[in-house]
Amino acid sequence: MTTKVKKKTPRKNAIPDLESALKELETLVKRMEEGESSLEDSLKDFERGIELTRQCQQALKTAEQKVQQLTGDAEDAQLIEFDHD
């Protein structure tokens, strides 16, 4: 008996990871710098670029918060006495 695994359909604007978002952003920038696109396409690329930039910024902020938690560098972190007994 075989079981079919239903794969999740990715959302239209979903970003699987930061690296993919950055790669797409670089592609958009190159295309816009070439100046060959219509105004409408350039505006769509610009809008997508803004969206990708915000998603990248959020991903980086989340990563920074995790690093701060792991290293104890968070501003509100408190030192706790270690009881070695």
Number of C-alpha atoms within 10 A of each C-alpha: 3 4 5 6 6 6 6 6 6 9 7 6 9 10 16 9 11 16 11 13 19 17 11 16 21 13 14 17 15 11 14 18 11 8 10 10 13 10 11 9 12 18 13 13 19 16 12 16 20 13 15 21 15 12 18 20 13 13 14 13 12 12 12 13 14 13 13 14 13 10 9 13 12 14 8 7 10 9 7 6 6 6 5 4 3
